[in-house]
């Protein structure tokens, strides 16, 4: 997740808005990855609006 956040930060000037979707295929590990990525992106100054608790109940699509 940190490598992905670093890559996104390096290309930040190439987009106005970034949407990320996670598919839960690993028995809820996506929730952990969402929190980790959110933390890394916040460190780089990204504004993160979605919170994982809003995604609960979406089943396989995040």
N, CA, C, O and CB atoms as a CASP TS submission, in Angstrom:
PFRMAT TS
TARGET T0000
AUTHOR 0000-0000-0000
METHOD Language model
MODEL 1
PARENT N/A
ATOM      1  N   UNK     1       0.812  -1.186   0.000  1.00  0.00           N
ATOM      2  CA  UNK     1       0.000   0.000   0.000  1.00  0.00           C
ATOM      3  C   UNK     1       0.864   1.262   0.000  1.00  0.00           C
ATOM      4  O   UNK     1       0.517   2.260  -0.631  1.00  0.00           O
ATOM      5  CB  UNK     1      -0.928  -0.008   1.194  1.00  0.00           C
ATOM      6  N   UNK     2       1.974   1.207   0.703  1.00  0.00           N
ATOM      7  CA  UNK     2       2.837   2.385   0.748  1.00  0.00           C
ATOM      8  C   UNK     2       3.436   2.669  -0.628  1.00  0.00           C
ATOM      9  O   UNK     2       3.555   3.829  -1.022  1.00  0.00           O
ATOM     10  CB  UNK     2       3.955   2.192   1.787  1.00  0.00           C
ATOM     11  N   UNK     3       3.812   1.624  -1.357  1.00  0.00           N
ATOM     12  CA  UNK     3       4.344   1.821  -2.707  1.00  0.00           C
ATOM     13  C   UNK     3       3.293   2.430  -3.627  1.00  0.00           C
ATOM     14  O   UNK     3       3.607   3.303  -4.437  1.00  0.00           O
ATOM     15  CB  UNK     3       4.840   0.491  -3.286  1.00  0.00           C
ATOM     16  N   UNK     4       2.054   1.977  -3.506  1.00  0.00           N
ATOM     17  CA  UNK     4       0.972   2.535  -4.311  1.00  0.00           C
ATOM     18  C   UNK     4       0.753   4.003  -3.969  1.00  0.00           C
ATOM     19  O   UNK     4       0.600   4.831  -4.867  1.00  0.00           O
ATOM     20  CB  UNK     4      -0.323   1.739  -4.100  1.00  0.00           C
ATOM     21  N   UNK     5       0.736   4.329  -2.694  1.00  0.00           N
ATOM     22  CA  UNK     5       0.549   5.717  -2.268  1.00  0.00           C
ATOM     23  C   UNK     5       1.683   6.601  -2.782  1.00  0.00           C
ATOM     24  O   UNK     5       1.446   7.727  -3.219  1.00  0.00           O
ATOM     25  CB  UNK     5       0.464   5.803  -0.734  1.00  0.00           C
ATOM     26  N   UNK     6       2.899   6.096  -2.732  1.00  0.00           N
ATOM     27  CA  UNK     6       4.048   6.854  -3.231  1.00  0.00           C
ATOM     28  C   UNK     6       3.920   7.099  -4.726  1.00  0.00           C
ATOM     29  O   UNK     6       4.167   8.209  -5.199  1.00  0.00           O
ATOM     30  CB  UNK     6       5.358   6.114  -2.927  1.00  0.00           C
ATOM     31  N   UNK     7       3.539   6.077  -5.467  1.00  0.00           N
ATOM     32  CA  UNK     7       3.351   6.212  -6.912  1.00  0.00           C
ATOM     33  C   UNK     7       2.254   7.224  -7.231  1.00  0.00           C
ATOM     34  O   UNK     7       2.424   8.067  -8.112  1.00  0.00           O
ATOM     35  CB  UNK     7       3.009   4.854  -7.536  1.00  0.00           C
ATOM     36  N   UNK     8       1.140   7.145  -6.524  1.00  0.00           N
ATOM     37  CA  UNK     8       0.050   8.098  -6.743  1.00  0.00           C
ATOM     38  C   UNK     8       0.503   9.517  -6.431  1.00  0.00           C
ATOM     39  O   UNK     8       0.148  10.456  -7.144  1.00  0.00           O
ATOM     40  CB  UNK     8      -1.168   7.732  -5.884  1.00  0.00           C
ATOM     41  N   UNK     9       1.272   9.674  -5.385  1.00  0.00           N
ATOM     42  CA  UNK     9       1.770  10.995  -5.025  1.00  0.00           C
ATOM     43  C   UNK     9       2.707  11.546  -6.101  1.00  0.00           C
ATOM     44  O   UNK     9       2.681  12.743  -6.389  1.00  0.00           O
ATOM     45  CB  UNK     9       2.489  10.940  -3.677  1.00  0.00           C
ATOM     46  N   UNK    10       3.522  10.697  -6.686  1.00  0.00           N
ATOM     47  CA  UNK    10       4.441  11.123  -7.740  1.00  0.00           C
ATOM     48  C   UNK    10       3.696  11.610  -8.978  1.00  0.00           C
ATOM     49  O   UNK    10       4.211  12.439  -9.728  1.00  0.00           O
ATOM     50  CB  UNK    10       5.374   9.980  -8.116  1.00  0.00           C
ATOM     51  N   UNK    11       2.488  11.099  -9.194  1.00  0.00           N
ATOM     52  CA  UNK    11       1.705  11.463 -10.377  1.00  0.00           C
ATOM     53  C   UNK    11       0.509  12.350 -10.029  1.00  0.00           C
ATOM     54  O   UNK    11      -0.415  12.504 -10.828  1.00  0.00           O
ATOM     55  CB  UNK    11       1.221  10.206 -11.087  1.00  0.00           C
ATOM     56  N   UNK    12       0.534  12.921  -8.849  1.00  0.00           N
ATOM     57  CA  UNK    12      -0.593  13.713  -8.343  1.00  0.00           C
ATOM     58  C   UNK    12      -0.984  14.855  -9.285  1.00  0.00           C
ATOM     59  O   UNK    12      -2.162  15.200  -9.379  1.00  0.00           O
ATOM     60  CB  UNK    12      -0.251  14.280  -6.977  1.00  0.00           C
ATOM     61  N   UNK    13      -0.023  15.433  -9.970  1.00  0.00           N
ATOM     62  CA  UNK    13      -0.304  16.564 -10.861  1.00  0.00           C
ATOM     63  C   UNK    13      -1.035  16.139 -12.132  1.00  0.00           C
ATOM     64  O   UNK    13      -1.490  16.994 -12.893  1.00  0.00           O
ATOM     65  CB  UNK    13       0.990  17.264 -11.232  1.00  0.00           C
ATOM     66  N   UNK    14      -1.155  14.846 -12.372  1.00  0.00           N
ATOM     67  CA  UNK    14      -1.773  14.346 -13.594  1.00  0.00           C
ATOM     68  C   UNK    14      -3.277  14.108 -13.470  1.00  0.00           C
ATOM     69  O   UNK    14      -3.920  13.732 -14.450  1.00  0.00           O
ATOM     70  CB  UNK    14      -1.104  13.076 -14.001  1.00  0.00           C
ATOM     71  N   UNK    15      -3.843  14.319 -12.290  1.00  0.00           N
ATOM     72  CA  UNK    15      -5.281  14.122 -12.128  1.00  0.00           C
ATOM     73  C   UNK    15      -5.842  15.131 -11.138  1.00  0.00           C
ATOM     74  O   UNK    15      -5.132  15.634 -10.266  1.00  0.00           O
ATOM     75  CB  UNK    15      -5.585  12.687 -11.661  1.00  0.00           C
ATOM     76  N   UNK    16      -7.133  15.416 -11.291  1.00  0.00           N
ATOM     77  CA  UNK    16      -7.827  16.341 -10.396  1.00  0.00           C
ATOM     78  C   UNK    16      -8.474  15.610  -9.228  1.00  0.00           C
ATOM     79  O   UNK    16      -8.532  16.126  -8.112  1.00  0.00           O
ATOM     80  CB  UNK    16      -8.881  17.126 -11.163  1.00  0.00           C
ATOM     81  N   UNK    17      -8.951  14.425  -9.493  1.00  0.00           N
ATOM     82  CA  UNK    17      -9.658  13.639  -8.482  1.00  0.00           C
ATOM     83  C   UNK    17      -9.304  12.174  -8.690  1.00  0.00           C
ATOM     84  O   UNK    17      -9.145  11.710  -9.819  1.00  0.00           O
ATOM     85  CB  UNK    17     -11.210  13.861  -8.561  1.00  0.00           C
ATOM     86  N   UNK    18      -9.186  11.471  -7.600  1.00  0.00           N
ATOM     87  CA  UNK    18      -8.807  10.066  -7.658  1.00  0.00           C
ATOM     88  C   UNK    18      -9.870   9.237  -6.951  1.00  0.00           C
ATOM     89  O   UNK    18     -10.230   9.514  -5.807  1.00  0.00           O
ATOM     90  CB  UNK    18      -7.411   9.835  -7.019  1.00  0.00           C
ATOM     91  N   UNK    19     -10.365   8.224  -7.640  1.00  0.00           N
ATOM     92  CA  UNK    19     -11.328   7.291  -7.046  1.00  0.00           C
ATOM     93  C   UNK    19     -10.671   5.917  -7.013  1.00  0.00           C
ATOM     94  O   UNK    19     -10.152   5.442  -8.024  1.00  0.00           O
ATOM     95  CB  UNK    19     -12.688   7.259  -7.856  1.00  0.00           C
ATOM     96  N   UNK    20     -10.696   5.293  -5.860  1.00  0.00           N
ATOM     97  CA  UNK    20     -10.148   3.946  -5.714  1.00  0.00           C
ATOM     98  C   UNK    20     -11.252   3.008  -5.252  1.00  0.00           C
ATOM     99  O   UNK    20     -12.029   3.337  -4.356  1.00  0.00           O
ATOM    100  CB  UNK    20      -8.957   3.930  -4.715  1.00  0.00           C
ATOM    101  N   UNK    21     -11.312   1.853  -5.865  1.00  0.00           N
ATOM    102  CA  UNK    21     -12.297   0.843  -5.503  1.00  0.00           C
ATOM    103  C   UNK    21     -11.561  -0.431  -5.111  1.00  0.00           C
ATOM    104  O   UNK    21     -10.605  -0.833  -5.775  1.00  0.00           O
ATOM    105  CB  UNK    21     -13.294   0.579  -6.673  1.00  0.00           C
ATOM    106  N   UNK    22     -12.000  -1.053  -4.053  1.00  0.00           N
ATOM    107  CA  UNK    22     -11.422  -2.306  -3.589  1.00  0.00           C
ATOM    108  C   UNK    22     -12.464  -3.401  -3.730  1.00  0.00           C
ATOM    109  O   UNK    22     -13.644  -3.193  -3.448  1.00  0.00           O
ATOM    110  CB  UNK    22     -10.929  -2.193  -2.120  1.00  0.00           C
ATOM    111  N   UNK    23     -12.021  -4.556  -4.166  1.00  0.00           N
ATOM    112  CA  UNK    23     -12.899  -5.715  -4.193  1.00  0.00           C
ATOM    113  C   UNK    23     -12.436  -6.670  -3.109  1.00  0.00           C
ATOM    114  O   UNK    23     -11.267  -7.054  -3.065  1.00  0.00           O
ATOM    115  CB  UNK    23     -12.901  -6.403  -5.596  1.00  0.00           C
ATOM    116  N   UNK    24     -13.345  -7.048  -2.245  1.00  0.00           N
ATOM    117  CA  UNK    24     -13.000  -7.911  -1.122  1.00  0.00           C
ATOM    118  C   UNK    24     -13.033  -9.371  -1.562  1.00  0.00           C
ATOM    119  O   UNK    24     -14.090 -10.000  -1.607  1.00  0.00           O
ATOM    120  CB  UNK    24     -13.963  -7.679   0.063  1.00  0.00           C
ATOM    121  N   UNK    25     -11.868  -9.889  -1.880  1.00  0.00           N
ATOM    122  CA  UNK    25     -11.768 -11.294  -2.274  1.00  0.00           C
ATOM    123  C   UNK    25     -10.907 -12.079  -1.293  1.00  0.00           C
ATOM    124  O   UNK    25     -10.608 -13.251  -1.522  1.00  0.00           O
ATOM    125  CB  UNK    25     -11.193 -11.413  -3.689  1.00  0.00           C
ATOM    126  N   UNK    26     -10.508 -11.434  -0.203  1.00  0.00           N
ATOM    127  CA  UNK    26      -9.570 -12.075   0.720  1.00  0.00           C
ATOM    128  C   UNK    26     -10.098 -12.096   2.147  1.00  0.00           C
ATOM    129  O   UNK    26      -9.328 -11.933   3.094  1.00  0.00           O
ATOM    130  CB  UNK    26      -8.230 -11.364   0.680  1.00  0.00           C
ATOM    131  N   UNK    27     -11.382 -12.290   2.308  1.00  0.00           N
ATOM    132  CA  UNK    27     -11.988 -12.410   3.638  1.00  0.00           C
ATOM    133  C   UNK    27     -11.717 -11.189   4.516  1.00  0.00           C
ATOM    134  O   UNK    27     -11.176 -11.313   5.615  1.00  0.00           O
ATOM    135  CB  UNK    27     -11.471 -13.658   4.331  1.00  0.00           C
ATOM    136  N   UNK    28     -12.088 -10.041   4.036  1.00  0.00           N
ATOM    137  CA  UNK    28     -12.058  -8.769   4.766  1.00  0.00           C
ATOM    138  C   UNK    28     -10.686  -8.112   4.870  1.00  0.00           C
ATOM    139  O   UNK    28     -10.554  -7.121   5.588  1.00  0.00           O
ATOM    140  CB  UNK    28     -12.580  -8.983   6.130  1.00  0.00           C
ATOM    141  N   UNK    29      -9.679  -8.606   4.201  1.00  0.00           N
ATOM    142  CA  UNK    29      -8.395  -7.914   4.225  1.00  0.00           C
ATOM    143  C   UNK    29      -8.479  -6.559   3.534  1.00  0.00           C
ATOM    144  O   UNK    29      -7.643  -5.688   3.777  1.00  0.00           O
ATOM    145  CB  UNK    29      -7.323  -8.769   3.564  1.00  0.00           C
ATOM    146  N   UNK    30      -9.474  -6.373   2.681  1.00  0.00           N
ATOM    147  CA  UNK    30      -9.631  -5.079   2.020  1.00  0.00           C
ATOM    148  C   UNK    30      -9.850  -3.966   3.021  1.00  0.00           C
ATOM    149  O   UNK    30      -9.359  -2.855   2.822  1.00  0.00           O
ATOM    150  CB  UNK    30     -10.786  -5.122   1.039  1.00  0.00           C
ATOM    151  N   UNK    31     -10.579  -4.239   4.097  1.00  0.00           N
ATOM    152  CA  UNK    31     -10.801  -3.194   5.099  1.00  0.00           C
ATOM    153  C   UNK    31      -9.474  -2.725   5.682  1.00  0.00           C
ATOM    154  O   UNK    31      -9.273  -1.528   5.889  1.00  0.00           O
ATOM    155  CB  UNK    31     -11.726  -3.704   6.222  1.00  0.00           C
ATOM    156  N   UNK    32      -8.581  -3.652   5.944  1.00  0.00           N
ATOM    157  CA  UNK    32      -7.254  -3.310   6.461  1.00  0.00           C
ATOM    158  C   UNK    32      -6.485  -2.491   5.426  1.00  0.00           C
ATOM    159  O   UNK    32      -5.870  -1.480   5.768  1.00  0.00           O
ATOM    160  CB  UNK    32      -6.462  -4.591   6.835  1.00  0.00           C
ATOM    161  N   UNK    33      -6.516  -2.919   4.169  1.00  0.00           N
ATOM    162  CA  UNK    33      -5.795  -2.222   3.112  1.00  0.00           C
ATOM    163  C   UNK    33      -6.347  -0.829   2.869  1.00  0.00           C
ATOM    164  O   UNK    33      -5.580   0.093   2.588  1.00  0.00           O
ATOM    165  CB  UNK    33      -5.848  -3.021   1.834  1.00  0.00           C
ATOM    166  N   UNK    34      -7.645  -0.654   2.969  1.00  0.00           N
ATOM    167  CA  UNK    34      -8.249   0.667   2.801  1.00  0.00           C
ATOM    168  C   UNK    34      -7.729   1.604   3.879  1.00  0.00           C
ATOM    169  O   UNK    34      -7.349   2.737   3.583  1.00  0.00           O
ATOM    170  CB  UNK    34      -9.795   0.582   2.853  1.00  0.00           C
ATOM    171  N   UNK    35      -7.708   1.151   5.109  1.00  0.00           N
ATOM    172  CA  UNK    35      -7.213   1.981   6.210  1.00  0.00           C
ATOM    173  C   UNK    35      -5.744   2.330   6.016  1.00  0.00           C
ATOM    174  O   UNK    35      -5.343   3.475   6.224  1.00  0.00           O
ATOM    175  CB  UNK    35      -7.408   1.264   7.551  1.00  0.00           C
ATOM    176  N   UNK    36      -4.946   1.355   5.622  1.00  0.00           N
ATOM    177  CA  UNK    36      -3.517   1.595   5.406  1.00  0.00           C
ATOM    178  C   UNK    36      -3.305   2.605   4.287  1.00  0.00           C
ATOM    179  O   UNK    36      -2.552   3.564   4.452  1.00  0.00           O
ATOM    180  CB  UNK    36      -2.790   0.281   5.077  1.00  0.00           C
ATOM    181  N   UNK    37      -3.964   2.398   3.150  1.00  0.00           N
ATOM    182  CA  UNK    37      -3.800   3.302   2.012  1.00  0.00           C
ATOM    183  C   UNK    37      -4.299   4.695   2.358  1.00  0.00           C
ATOM    184  O   UNK    37      -3.667   5.690   2.001  1.00  0.00           O
ATOM    185  CB  UNK    37      -4.544   2.764   0.782  1.00  0.00           C
ATOM    186  N   UNK    38      -5.416   4.772   3.044  1.00  0.00           N
ATOM    187  CA  UNK    38      -5.951   6.069   3.467  1.00  0.00           C
ATOM    188  C   UNK    38      -4.922   6.819   4.314  1.00  0.00           C
ATOM    189  O   UNK    38      -4.712   8.017   4.125  1.00  0.00           O
ATOM    190  CB  UNK    38      -7.267   5.884   4.260  1.00  0.00           C
ATOM    191  N   UNK    39      -4.298   6.127   5.225  1.00  0.00           N
ATOM    192  CA  UNK    39      -3.282   6.747   6.072  1.00  0.00           C
ATOM    193  C   UNK    39      -2.095   7.254   5.269  1.00  0.00           C
ATOM    194  O   UNK    39      -1.632   8.374   5.484  1.00  0.00           O
ATOM    195  CB  UNK    39      -2.806   5.764   7.115  1.00  0.00           C
ATOM    196  N   UNK    40      -1.604   6.445   4.353  1.00  0.00           N
ATOM    197  CA  UNK    40      -0.467   6.856   3.527  1.00  0.00           C
ATOM    198  C   UNK    40      -0.828   8.047   2.644  1.00  0.00           C
ATOM    199  O   UNK    40      -0.047   8.992   2.529  1.00  0.00           O
ATOM    200  CB  UNK    40       0.011   5.687   2.659  1.00  0.00           C
ATOM    201  N   UNK    41      -2.002   8.010   2.023  1.00  0.00           N
ATOM    202  CA  UNK    41      -2.403   9.120   1.158  1.00  0.00           C
ATOM    203  C   UNK    41      -2.587  10.405   1.952  1.00  0.00           C
ATOM    204  O   UNK    41      -2.244  11.485   1.473  1.00  0.00           O
ATOM    205  CB  UNK    41      -3.693   8.779   0.417  1.00  0.00           C
ATOM    206  N   UNK    42      -3.119  10.297   3.151  1.00  0.00           N
ATOM    207  CA  UNK    42      -3.282  11.466   4.016  1.00  0.00           C
ATOM    208  C   UNK    42      -1.922  12.071   4.347  1.00  0.00           C
ATOM    209  O   UNK    42      -1.783  13.294   4.383  1.00  0.00           O
ATOM    210  CB  UNK    42      -4.030  11.085   5.313  1.00  0.00           C
ATOM    211  N   UNK    43      -0.929  11.238   4.585  1.00  0.00           N
ATOM    212  CA  UNK    43       0.427  11.726   4.858  1.00  0.00           C
ATOM    213  C   UNK    43       0.974  12.534   3.689  1.00  0.00           C
ATOM    214  O   UNK    43       1.753  13.466   3.890  1.00  0.00           O
ATOM    215  CB  UNK    43       1.363  10.556   5.162  1.00  0.00           C
ATOM    216  N   UNK    44       0.575  12.186   2.473  1.00  0.00           N
ATOM    217  CA  UNK    44       1.019  12.907   1.281  1.00  0.00           C
ATOM    218  C   UNK    44       0.144  14.118   0.968  1.00  0.00           C
ATOM    219  O   UNK    44       0.374  14.805  -0.027  1.00  0.00           O
ATOM    220  CB  UNK    44       1.035  11.971   0.092  1.00  0.00           C
ATOM    221  N   UNK    45      -0.845  14.383   1.795  1.00  0.00           N
ATOM    222  CA  UNK    45      -1.674  15.562   1.608  1.00  0.00           C
ATOM    223  C   UNK    45      -2.929  15.350   0.783  1.00  0.00           C
ATOM    224  O   UNK    45      -3.608  16.316   0.433  1.00  0.00           O
ATOM    225  CB  UNK    45      -0.876  16.607   0.984  1.00  0.00           C
ATOM    226  N   UNK    46      -3.250  14.100   0.465  1.00  0.00           N
ATOM    227  CA  UNK    46      -4.492  13.819  -0.247  1.00  0.00           C
ATOM    228  C   UNK    46      -5.665  14.023   0.705  1.00  0.00           C
ATOM    229  O   UNK    46      -5.574  13.709   1.892  1.00  0.00           O
ATOM    230  CB  UNK    46      -4.492  12.373  -0.827  1.00  0.00           C
ATOM    231  N   UNK    47      -6.755  14.546   0.181  1.00  0.00           N
ATOM    232  CA  UNK    47      -7.988  14.649   0.961  1.00  0.00           C
ATOM    233  C   UNK    47      -8.756  13.345   0.773  1.00  0.00           C
ATOM    234  O   UNK    47      -9.140  12.996  -0.343  1.00  0.00           O
ATOM    235  CB  UNK    47      -8.855  15.897   0.521  1.00  0.00           C
ATOM    236  N   UNK    48      -8.973  12.641   1.854  1.00  0.00           N
ATOM    237  CA  UNK    48      -9.642  11.341   1.797  1.00  0.00           C
ATOM    238  C   UNK    48     -11.031  11.502   2.394  1.00  0.00           C
ATOM    239  O   UNK    48     -11.173  11.856   3.564  1.00  0.00           O
ATOM    240  CB  UNK    48      -8.824  10.236   2.556  1.00  0.00           C
ATOM    241  N   UNK    49     -12.059  11.239   1.583  1.00  0.00           N
ATOM    242  CA  UNK    49     -13.431  11.453   2.036  1.00  0.00           C
ATOM    243  C   UNK    49     -14.131  10.179   2.471  1.00  0.00           C
ATOM    244  O   UNK    49     -14.882  10.195   3.446  1.00  0.00           O
ATOM    245  CB  UNK    49     -14.223  12.101   0.952  1.00  0.00           C
ATOM    246  N   UNK    50     -13.904   9.080   1.774  1.00  0.00           N
ATOM    247  CA  UNK    50     -14.610   7.835   2.101  1.00  0.00           C
ATOM    248  C   UNK    50     -14.033   7.221   3.363  1.00  0.00           C
ATOM    249  O   UNK    50     -12.819   7.202   3.563  1.00  0.00           O
ATOM    250  CB  UNK    50     -14.524   6.831   0.933  1.00  0.00           C
ATOM    251  N   UNK    51     -14.910   6.727   4.199  1.00  0.00           N
ATOM    252  CA  UNK    51     -14.495   6.038   5.412  1.00  0.00           C
ATOM    253  C   UNK    51     -14.933   4.584   5.294  1.00  0.00           C
ATOM    254  O   UNK    51     -16.039   4.312   4.827  1.00  0.00           O
ATOM    255  CB  UNK    51     -15.097   6.713   6.693  1.00  0.00           C
ATOM    256  N   UNK    52     -14.091   3.652   5.706  1.00  0.00           N
ATOM    257  CA  UNK    52     -14.441   2.231   5.567  1.00  0.00           C
ATOM    258  C   UNK    52     -15.770   1.853   6.196  1.00  0.00           C
ATOM    259  O   UNK    52     -16.449   0.958   5.694  1.00  0.00           O
ATOM    260  CB  UNK    52     -13.368   1.392   6.171  1.00  0.00           C
ATOM    261  N   UNK    53     -16.164   2.514   7.288  1.00  0.00           N
ATOM    262  CA  UNK    53     -17.437   2.138   7.908  1.00  0.00           C
ATOM    263  C   UNK    53     -18.628   2.407   6.989  1.00  0.00           C
ATOM    264  O   UNK    53     -19.688   1.805   7.159  1.00  0.00           O
ATOM    265  CB  UNK    53     -17.621   2.892   9.217  1.00  0.00           C
ATOM    266  N   UNK    54     -18.459   3.320   6.002  1.00  0.00           N
ATOM    267  CA  UNK    54     -19.531   3.568   5.040  1.00  0.00           C
ATOM    268  C   UNK    54     -19.611   2.453   4.011  1.00  0.00           C
ATOM    269  O   UNK    54     -20.624   2.308   3.327  1.00  0.00           O
ATOM    270  CB  UNK    54     -19.323   4.909   4.343  1.00  0.00           C
ATOM    271  N   UNK    55     -18.557   1.671   3.896  1.00  0.00           N
ATOM    272  CA  UNK    55     -18.487   0.626   2.887  1.00  0.00           C
ATOM    273  C   UNK    55     -18.990  -0.719   3.379  1.00  0.00           C
ATOM    274  O   UNK    55     -19.214  -1.633   2.585  1.00  0.00           O
ATOM    275  CB  UNK    55     -17.085   0.485   2.408  1.00  0.00           C
ATOM    276  N   UNK    56     -19.166  -0.843   4.678  1.00  0.00           N
ATOM    277  CA  UNK    56     -19.644  -2.106   5.232  1.00  0.00           C
ATOM    278  C   UNK    56     -21.029  -2.404   4.672  1.00  0.00           C
ATOM    279  O   UNK    56     -21.898  -1.533   4.640  1.00  0.00           O
ATOM    280  CB  UNK    56     -19.675  -2.059   6.786  1.00  0.00           C
ATOM    281  N   UNK    57     -21.221  -3.622   4.238  1.00  0.00           N
ATOM    282  CA  UNK    57     -22.498  -4.012   3.665  1.00  0.00           C
ATOM    283  C   UNK    57     -22.492  -3.978   2.148  1.00  0.00           C
ATOM    284  O   UNK    57     -23.458  -4.400   1.512  1.00  0.00           O
ATOM    285  CB  UNK    57     -23.582  -3.120   4.184  1.00  0.00           C
ATOM    286  N   UNK    58     -21.409  -3.477   1.562  1.00  0.00           N
ATOM    287  CA  UNK    58     -21.324  -3.436   0.111  1.00  0.00           C
ATOM    288  C   UNK    58     -20.869  -4.776  -0.461  1.00  0.00           C
ATOM    289  O   UNK    58     -20.806  -4.951  -1.678  1.00  0.00           O
ATOM    290  CB  UNK    58     -20.376  -2.332  -0.327  1.00  0.00           C
ATOM    291  N   UNK    59     -20.562  -5.697   0.404  1.00  0.00           N
ATOM    292  CA  UNK    59     -20.148  -7.057   0.065  1.00  0.00           C
ATOM    293  C   UNK    59     -18.901  -7.053  -0.795  1.00  0.00           C
ATOM    294  O   UNK    59     -17.838  -6.675  -0.303  1.00  0.00           O
ATOM    295  CB  UNK    59     -21.269  -7.792  -0.653  1.00  0.00           C
ATOM    296  N   UNK    60     -18.976  -7.455  -2.052  1.00  0.00           N
ATOM    297  CA  UNK    60     -17.747  -7.652  -2.814  1.00  0.00           C
ATOM    298  C   UNK    60     -17.245  -6.397  -3.517  1.00  0.00           C
ATOM    299  O   UNK    60     -16.127  -6.403  -4.032  1.00  0.00           O
ATOM    300  CB  UNK    60     -17.959  -8.723  -3.824  1.00  0.00           C
ATOM    301  N   UNK    61     -18.016  -5.341  -3.557  1.00  0.00           N
ATOM    302  CA  UNK    61     -17.587  -4.150  -4.289  1.00  0.00           C
ATOM    303  C   UNK    61     -17.285  -3.025  -3.321  1.00  0.00           C
ATOM    304  O   UNK    61     -18.139  -2.646  -2.520  1.00  0.00           O
ATOM    305  CB  UNK    61     -18.657  -3.710  -5.300  1.00  0.00           C
ATOM    306  N   UNK    62     -16.085  -2.493  -3.389  1.00  0.00           N
ATOM    307  CA  UNK    62     -15.673  -1.397  -2.520  1.00  0.00           C
ATOM    308  C   UNK    62     -15.355  -0.182  -3.340  1.00  0.00           C
ATOM    309  O   UNK    62     -14.986   0.855  -2.788  1.00  0.00           O
ATOM    310  CB  UNK    62     -14.473  -1.790  -1.671  1.00  0.00           C
TER
END
